[in-house]
């Protein structure tokens, strides 16, 4: 005997979880997962950073292997402005350049 298909998507056995419930939009302020984005020249403007924050950015990563300190400082200032504009807190992660090993 075949069971009828759910109108809201396939249902997992023994539960009331449907594909629709899994893929439905959720309130990103209520999640425990952190989304880390590396900020680079392609997304250093306030408007672009605001878009990332709206999309769920929670940690901004700066890669100190590339660029210079003045450029990263300017980007950090823009990140702070974007976070203030959106009324959100964004953590900052600095990926510093480690020692180079040469053989």
C-alpha positions, 0 to 999 in steps of 0.5 A: 500500500502506498502512502499519499504524498504530503502537500507541503513536501516529503515528510520524514518517517516518524516525525512531522518535519517536512522539507518545507519546514527545513527550508523555510526562512528563519529569524537569523537573530535566533540562530546559534551558528556563526557566519564568517566572511573574509572582507577583501577589496571586493566587499570593503564598501559600507553598502556591501558590508551592510548587505552581508550583515543583512544576509547573516554575517556575524564574524568579519575576518581580516586576512593580514597575509594580504593588504596593509594595516592602513587598508585594514584599519579603513575597512574596520572603520567601514565595518563599524559604520555598517554595523552601527547603521544596521543596529547589529553587533559583528565580531572581528577575527584577525588572521595574522601572518604566521612565520614562513617556513622555507626549506 
